[in-house]
Amino acid sequence: MADATAAHLVTTHTAPLDRTRDTADAPRFLRWPAPRDGEPAAGARKPAAGRRLLVQRGDDELVAVDPGTPDTAAVRFPAPWPRRFGSSTVAPDRGLAVFAGVHTVRAVDPSGAVRWEVGHGCWEGSCHTLHTTYEEYATDRRHLYADSGSAVFSADGSLVWAHIRGPVAASGPDPEALDEWLVIDAADGRVLGRADAETAAVGSDHVPHPDPARMGLCVGEGQDGVPMLWGRWDGERLTVERFCDDERILTDVSPSGERFLTVTHYEETLGVHRIDDGSVLSELDTEHAVPRHPGADPDDQDADETLWDYACGFLDEETVVAGTSERDEEYGEPRHWLVSTAGAPMRVTTQVAYPFPVSGAPTALGDGTWYTVSEADDALHVWSR
């Protein structure tokens, strides 16, 4: 392994919401990869390359900032329910926000007006009520800790992909039903395509592909595994493939869209996979690749086992940035690594050296840069080599 590579601070983005009273999540980037030529979604306009937004969810609002135009005012969306009840996302043009809640997927504009809504079964596992409003369960402690799905816009903003609890029949939700995956028209909320996800989610995350007609979905089922689904929308039908035997967490897609990156459920192995069939092209275990933390007690044998963070991604087609911070923080400062995916096996090429202490895992932005969240969760630091 070569000497440490110095990280260059590109910029720092301050969080738009105050976190001192613990009423907001940490800021994060929403990112849509640059599309490949000739592959817009069926009937959709081709998006600008490599779109990203800084977003932050508070209890009362969701804020979106365009980092490419810092002089432009932040767009604020009134939230229909507090942040503990589900997840949220924003369209690439910041014209619409979608809140994936306990009982519905709701789209609102910056005025707070509801553009559309798609109801579904309740994410609280013991509840079989077909809710119509948040107020029906707002004071029920069980619903505060309900499971959840997720939603994301396609890169061109024309579609919303949503993972929901379902299905919902005219007579109400089926208590034995599993989750569904929907493709929704972002303009009017029409469900264009739907598929049985065959999952029982605790939570889920979408991972966009450079082709706006494709989408990755990683579903957490607790100890039961992490199903990974890949969907394709051809304008008429949603088809779904399931990869990796429910044992790997999908973290990113390469800039070309030809490969994707995973971490095993128990965090010991990184993997690069072929997008067409999910087959493993290369792997890297932390054993022998990452040394024990220099701050660990020499007699602590547990420090010999290092683990990858769940957040890792492609800096470019052949370089991954990955961290071991979750385990490292037991012994001192978190460590981040550059990993070469050229050839097999993958290999750690160098450790990243920062000009000041950082916290948490690195998140790749796909253009040679990555970001870390400040220790106080009130800023994003963007880095390059």
Buried (B, 14 or more C-beta within 10 A) or exposed (E): EEEBBEBEEBEEBEBBBEBEEEEBBBBBBBBBBBBBEEBBBEEBEBBEEBBBBBBBBBBEBBBBBBBEEEEEEBBBBBBBBBBEBBBBBBBBBBBBBBBBBBBBBBBBBBEEEEBBBBBBBBBBEEBBEBBEEBEBBEEEEEBBEBBBBBBBBBBBBBBBBBBBBBBBEEEEBEEEBBBBBBBBEBBEBEBBBBBEBBBBBBBBBBBBBBBBBBBBBBBBBEEEBBBBBBBBBEEEEBEBEBBBEBBBBBBBBBBEBBBBBBBBBEBBBBBBBEBEEBEBBBBBBBEEBBBBBEEBEEEEEEBEEBBBBBBBBBBBEBBBBBBBBBBBBEBEBBBBBBBBBEEEBBBBBBBBEBEEEBBBBBBBBBBBBBBBBBEEBBBBBBBEB
